[in-house]
Every structure is written in C-alpha cells, then in structure tokens.
Amino acid sequence: STAACAVHMLQPIFLAPLLDWPLTPVQRGLVSSAFFAGYAVGVFGWAWLSDRRGRRPAILLSFLVGNLGGVASFFAPSFGPFLALRLLCGVGVAGAK
C-alpha cells in the first residue's frame, strides 16, 4: 500500500517537466491534494464493494481505475481535467491497499 501510494503520489513530479502549463505553487500543491482526496474518499467505496463482491473483484477493478486515471492524466488537455484524473487515480489506488 505504501509503495503504491508513493509511486502514484510522485507520478506528477515525473509528468511536470512534460507539461507546458504555467502552474502556480498552489496549483502544484493541488495535484497532490487531489490524489490524496481521492484516496481518502475511495477507501470507503472500495471497502463497501469488497464486502459485497469480495476482495479479488474490488482489487482488480481498483487497479484498472487507478491505472486508467494515471495514464489518462498524462493526456489531459488542461489543468482542470488533469486534477480530476489525479483524483480518479487516488480513488483507484485506495482500493489496492
């Protein structure tokens, strides 16, 4: 869980040089905040799904959601969709704990 969280948390750092967006320090902070907000909310949803359908389907779906959010954030056209996709990535990573 900690390793997965660390990898996805640091992913925006690796993407940042590729972006031509002039981001303020507040916007840079929002990137990590969006991820952790998704993580905090996602834990409850994945726990509910895991109780209803079992751990295996919940974990497989969470891997899909987390990776989809992470890869899609690379292709985000602007900062707003980028934040939303980082939030989605956090939701997905929460289920893989």
Sequence and secondary structure as in RCSB ss.txt:
>XXXX:A:sequence
STAACAVHMLQPIFLAPLLDWPLTPVQRGLVSSAFFAGYAVGVFGWAWLSDRRGRRPAILLSFLVGNLGGVASFF
APSFGPFLALRLLCGVGVAGAK
>XXXX:A:secstr
 HHHHHHHHHHHHHHGGG      HHHHHHHHHHHHHHHHHHHHHHHHHHHHH HHHHHHHHHHHHHHHHHHHHT
 SSHHHHHHHHHHHHHHHHHT 
